[in-house]
Amino acid sequence: MYGDGFQERDIILVDDFVNVILKLCLKIDNLIINVSNGKSFTVKFYTKLICKLIKFDFKKVIFNKIKSYGAKKNKLEISLLKNKLTNYKFTSLRKGLNGTIISMKKEIKYNK
């Protein structure tokens, strides 16, 4: 992994992104809106969670602190999104990762 693992990122499921965009298209015209669930975690947190879900030893993950890893934090301003889509519920991180892992296992025919 590039970086020290302490850089923060906000990730969302592609399905959520598409659903939000489709809903926004019905409500707005020609307006820039950041799409995010507003929850950011460290890359190390995501890595530990994914390792746990796929039963991989986190201690085997190597963080390359020499390589560039971008901004330390990448948190989007989402007040406009919250104003336009007051009741949208993003998929939980665990559910999204589990679905992605299942899809990837099918895609690469992964066998334990």
N, C-alpha and C positions, 0 to 999 in steps of 0.2 A: 504494500500500500504506500502511495506517495504521501509524504508528510508525517507528522508526529501523532496523528489520530485525534488531535484536540481541535481541529478546525470544525466549525459547526455548519450543518446543512439542514435544510428543510426539504424533505422529499414527499411526493404524493404519487399515488397510483395514476397511471396514464388514463385509466377509465374515469377517474374523478376529474382529471384535467379536461377531458373531452366533454363530460357531462356539464361541467361548469361553463365551458365555452359555449356550448349549445344553449344553455339557460340564459347566459348573458346576451347572446345574439338576439334573443326575444325581448330583452329589456333595454338595451342600449344601442347607440349607433355612433361609431367613430370615437370611441373613448378608450384610452389605455388603462387597463386594470391588471395589477399583479395578481396571479393566481397562486395561492399558498394556503395551507391549513394553519399557519402561524406557529407551528411547533417545530423548533429546531433542536437537534441533538448532535453530539460529536460523532465524527466518523468512527471513532473507537466504540462508541455505544452501538451504532448500527452494526459494526463488524462483530462485536460480541453477541448481539442478538441473532444475527444470521448464522454465526458459528453454532450457537445453541440450537437453532431450529434445524440445521442440517447435520447436527451431531459431529462437528469438526472441532478439533482442539484449537482454541483461540491462541494458545501459546506458540503455535506453529505459524501464525501470521507475522510477517515481517513488515515493520513500518520503516520506510526509507526517508529519514529526516533530511537527507541532502537534497532530494528532488523537490521541485516547486510543487505546491499544492493549492495555489490560488489564495483567495481572501481567507482570513482567519474565521470571519463570520460572514454569513450571507443571508441576512434576514430581510424579507420583503415587507414593505408597507402595504397592509391589506385592509385598511379601514374602508376604502371604497368598495371592495369586494363584499365585506360584511354588510355594508349599507345596501347593496344591490341584491344580494342573496342571503337574506337574514336567516333562513332555516336550512341551508344546505349542510348536510352531515358528510364529512369526508370519511372514507374507509379507514379503519384503525390501522396503525402501523403493522401490528402483528398479523392481522387478517390479510393485508396487502402483501406482506412478505411471504406468508404461507402460500397464497395463491400464485405468486410469482415463482416460488420454489417448485411447486407442483407443476406449473407450466414448463419450467426449465428442465425438470427431470424427464417429462414426456418428450420434450424437444430433443434432448441429447441421449435419450434412452438410458438414463442413469439407473444403475442397479447397485444396491448396497451389498 
